[in-house]
């Protein structure tokens, strides 16, 4: 489709996602599908460690070769580009 912008998903803890896939698999599938920003509302079942756990999950997938490091780098690049565009627009 040629879209080069940042892709944002719905909350990974929403019922339809969490019930069908579980949190870990939902995050993995979102990354594999090209999602750059993965929101976590953390309000339905509060987990004070959800951010750290998510970072550790992603780092583990990269380390184990499940998710290529280039996939994470590509997301970082798109997010940085978007941030730069917002900064220019605000100036």
N, C-alpha and C positions, 0 to 999 in steps of 0.2 A: 504494500500500500504506500510505501515511501514516507511514512510519518517519521520524523526525526526528533520530535519533542519528547518531553518527559511523560512517562506513563505512570499513572497513579491508580492503585486498586481501591477497593472498598476495604473496610475494617476486617482484618483477619479473624477477629473474635465474633463476628456476626453469626447468628444461629445457623443460617443455611450453609455457610462455609465451615464453621467449626463442627457442626453435626455430621456433615458428609465426609469431610477430609481429616478433621483434627487440625490443631494449630500448626504443628511442625510440617506436615505434608502440604498444607495449604500455602505456607510461606515458601516452601521449596518449589511448588508448582507455579506460584506467582512469579518467582525469579526466573524459572525456566521459560515462562510465557513472555518475558520481556518487561515485567513491571519494574519500575525504577524506585518508586516510593511506596512503601507498604505501611499504611496506617494501622495502628493498634489502639482502639479506644480504651481498652483496659478498664472497662466500667461494668461489664456484665458479670465477670468473675475476676475480681481484682487480683493481680499478680505483681507484687512490688519488684520482682526480678525479671519481668517480661522483656525489657529492653536488653539487659545483659544476656539473658538466655537466647534471645533472637540473634544477637551478635555472635555468640558462641556457636549457634547452629550454623549460621552462614559461613563462619570461619572454618568450621569442621567440614562442611560440604566442599569448600574450596580446597582445603588440605587433602581431602579424600578423593578429589577429582570428580566429584558429583556435579559441581557447578564450576565451570572454568573461571579462573581469576579474571580473565578478559571480560567476562560477562559483568562482573562487579565494576571493573574499570570503566566499561562503556556507560554504565548507569551513572557513575560518579562524574564522568565527562559531560553527559547530558544535563545533569543537575547543575554543575558549575556553569555551563553555558547559559542555562535559563536564569540562574542567579545574576549573571553578568547583564543579561538583557533587562531584567527587572531593575537593576541598579542604574543602568543607562536611562531607562524610562523615567525613573524617579528623579534624576538629576536635572 
